[in-house]
Amino acid sequence: MRSRLSFTFVVLCLSSAVGAQPATSNAPIAAATSPAADGKDFRDVSGYRFPALARTRRDLQNVATAIQLREYCADDKLDAAFVRRQLERFSRITGRSESCRTLLDY
């Protein structure tokens, strides 16, 4: 029982310490990141070392779909119209014209 109370006390102390930060600590950050301060586009990510997680996730999903479509292209039993429709759908997702040959890029 005593350890549970001390744990609760520690959690309460930490949460109050985190919430008790002075309001002036955010002022320099807001001034440095405002687009009017430096005159540049505020969404410039050219210096980022790694791409955004959303982009990585999208690329991995496209790779998985491309692998599946490559199997469709190689399977002679599938109707050519079905494969063409799937490639057109994938083209709308990627924004480029996809064919069985272009799937080798993935």
N, C-alpha and C positions, 0 to 999 in steps of 0.2 A: 504494500500500500504506500509505503514511504517513497519507494522509487518512482511510482506512478505520479505522486504529487510533485516530486522534484523535477521529473521530466516535463510535467505541465508547466511548472514555474519557469523552466528554461525556455520552453516554447513561447510562453507569454512574454518573457523578457526580450527574446530575439525578435518577435513580431513587433513589439512596441519600439524597439531600437531601429528596425527597418522603417517603420512608419513615421519615425520622429526626425527624419532628415529635414534640414532647413529648405525652405522654398527657394532660396537664392541659388541653390546648387544647380538648378536647371537653366538658369539665365544664360550662362556662357555657352552652353550647348545649343540652346535655341538661337542665339545670335550667330554662332558659327555655321549652323546648318541652314540658315535662311537663304533662299535663292537671291534675294536682293543684296545680301552682304558681299558676295563674290562675283555676281553678275553672270555666273555660269548656270547651266542646266542642273537643277537639283537632283536629277535622277541619273547623272553621269556615273556609270559603273566601270569605266574603262580601266581603272586601277585595281579592280577586284582580281584576286589570284584564282579563285574558283568560281564557276558559274552558280547561279541561284539553284536552290534545291528543286524548284518547280521545273526549271529547264532540264536538269539531270533526270528527274522523274519522267518528263515528257520524252526525252531521248531514249530512255530505257523502255518505255511503253512502245515507242515506234520500232525499236529493235525487235521486241517480242512479236509485234504484228507483222513486221517484215519477214521474220523467220517462218511464221505461219503461212504467209502468202507465198513464200518460196516453195513450201510444200504443196500448196495448191497449184502453183505453176508447173511443178514437176509431176503431178498426178494426172495421168492421161484419162482416168476414169471420170474426172470432174468436167462438167460442161464448161466450154470456153466462155459462154455468156456469164456464168456465175463468177468465174475468175476475173473477167473484165469488170463486172460490177464491184467486186471486192477491191480491185486495184483503183477504180475511180473513187470509191469511198476513202481509201487510204490516201489518195492524192488530195482530197479535200482536207484531210487532217494535216498532212505535211506541208501543203501549199505548193507542191511541185508536181509535175506530171510523172506518175509512177508507171512502170511496166515491169515485166518479169526480169528484164535486164538491169533496171535501176535498183532492184532490191539487193543487188550484190554490194551496193554502197554501204549497207547497214551491217 
